[in-house]
């Protein structure tokens, strides 16, 4: 969220002691505070640090630092502190300034119109959130009423009537709220169109700064002397992204990886000869996890077609859109690692203009021994993918880095790698190969009934996977598939005679996921049988 001028300019205010009174401001002191450091965050945003050294008289004063960018993140605010003395900062007040040029006045008027429309949209969004909560409450009331009516009843007619009653409750109580929400959404859409038009007009007024921010810092000092004041704030429109170049040498069984940082910014202020840190952290407002709900498979009675209809309509009710809304060039690089985060420190001054131009820095390299493995899941895809199983040293933890792939000296494409974790065996994909032929063959099954007093339905699945190595060298192949899991004592699932025993069962602790592994000679055909039988009472229906 950027700096919002419609709010009070008292963005950051702290009391340094429990009984500190509001200081009486005596003198106004203007100081220069050039940018002394920048920490950029992966994705978007940067923390800018400015430092001013000056002599501060005894008493209470206002220190003013002028000409700050308006591209500030309001949630972070502006933070000030003295780093070398016991002088105190009690408050930071921000004030917007426009130049007196005609073009600036035009920009000021356009910006005022845009802000007014954005404020109206913000108010409507708050109302929309309130409506969403009300509609969710109505749905819950309807669901509770329906559940109460269905308790203790197995009669499909009673259950269907309860659902119809719940639907009618929703129609009666949600109609006006839905209409209001529709009108608000339409108004927000119209304003968004107006905002876009005003922004285009604003861009046509030229590249002159629309506004700057002055920071007025209330300070108190017990005794006069030299001080160092540090001011920090977060800016948007600054980003760095990871770009990975990876090379697999299958003959040498090694992987080489180079990490690059692509850096750019459009914050409204140029960064000239500043120390730069690149943090792997992505700041976010999503700060806590959620707990998953359990999922079960079962078998049900066949003779309840209307109850199946009831479940279908109940699912449709929950999905109705009107009811629920889901809402380089650097050679000196140091790598710092903490318990949770990491950063690259570029040990040379960096200059980065505020025009979106990009610079590229080499930040890390690694070469490691590698085991080459081909993997396939033929039930979904008749493709063999080359993997390099390796452990990288000296790398930070990086989530889903973009990667450019070279395999045995040949470029094979781009993609996204799994998370890079230090001191962990990684399965790094290096693209598909067409030198392995994969087939899936469905063999005849022996479905039927069994049992004397209670009939059971028997269903068989007989799949055969055939892997042909068309390479001139042996390959290590891993083939993945699954068998179903039973969640009912009367549902039996068992392997058939002739099925190929898996090398690994419950791969990665996933029940029913299996894997076969084998080194295949050139020209060899490897046949894998995944055969199993499902058995259940004939008065039941198999459900997922």
HELIX and SHEET records of a PDB file:
HELIX    1   1 UNK A  102  UNK A  150  1                                  49    
HELIX    2   2 UNK A  156  UNK A  203  1                                  48    
HELIX    3   3 UNK A  305  UNK A  319  1                                  15    
HELIX    4   4 UNK A  507  UNK A  509  5                                   3    
SHEET    1   A 5 UNK A  12  UNK A  13  0                                        
SHEET    2   A 5 UNK A  88  UNK A  97 -1                                        
SHEET    3   A 5 UNK A 212  UNK A 221 -1                                        
SHEET    4   A 5 UNK A  59  UNK A  68 -1                                        
SHEET    5   A 5 UNK A  27  UNK A  30  1                                        
SHEET    1   B 7 UNK A  78  UNK A  82  0                                        
SHEET    2   B 7 UNK A 225  UNK A 235 -1                                        
SHEET    3   B 7 UNK A  46  UNK A  56 -1                                        
SHEET    4   B 7 UNK A  35  UNK A  41 -1                                        
SHEET    5   B 7 UNK A 271  UNK A 279  1                                        
SHEET    6   B 7 UNK A 342  UNK A 352 -1                                        
SHEET    7   B 7 UNK A 333  UNK A 337 -1                                        
SHEET    1   C 7 UNK A 410  UNK A 416  0                                        
SHEET    2   C 7 UNK A 402  UNK A 407 -1                                        
SHEET    3   C 7 UNK A 238  UNK A 249  1                                        
SHEET    4   C 7 UNK A 254  UNK A 265 -1                                        
SHEET    5   C 7 UNK A 359  UNK A 376 -1                                        
SHEET    6   C 7 UNK A 384  UNK A 390 -1                                        
SHEET    7   C 7 UNK A 426  UNK A 433 -1                                        
SHEET    1   D 8 UNK A 410  UNK A 416  0                                        
SHEET    2   D 8 UNK A 402  UNK A 407 -1                                        
SHEET    3   D 8 UNK A 238  UNK A 249  1                                        
SHEET    4   D 8 UNK A 254  UNK A 265 -1                                        
SHEET    5   D 8 UNK A 359  UNK A 376 -1                                        
SHEET    6   D 8 UNK A 475  UNK A 482  1                                        
SHEET    7   D 8 UNK A 513  UNK A 520 -1                                        
SHEET    8   D 8 UNK A 504  UNK A 505 -1                                        
SHEET    1   E 2 UNK A 299  UNK A 301  0                                        
SHEET    2   E 2 UNK A 540  UNK A 542 -1                                        
SHEET    1   F 3 UNK A 436  UNK A 442  0                                        
SHEET    2   F 3 UNK A 456  UNK A 469 -1                                        
SHEET    3   F 3 UNK A 448  UNK A 450 -1                                        
SHEET    1   G 4 UNK A 436  UNK A 442  0                                        
SHEET    2   G 4 UNK A 456  UNK A 469 -1                                        
SHEET    3   G 4 UNK A 525  UNK A 537 -1                                        
SHEET    4   G 4 UNK A 492  UNK A 495 -1                                        
END                                                                             
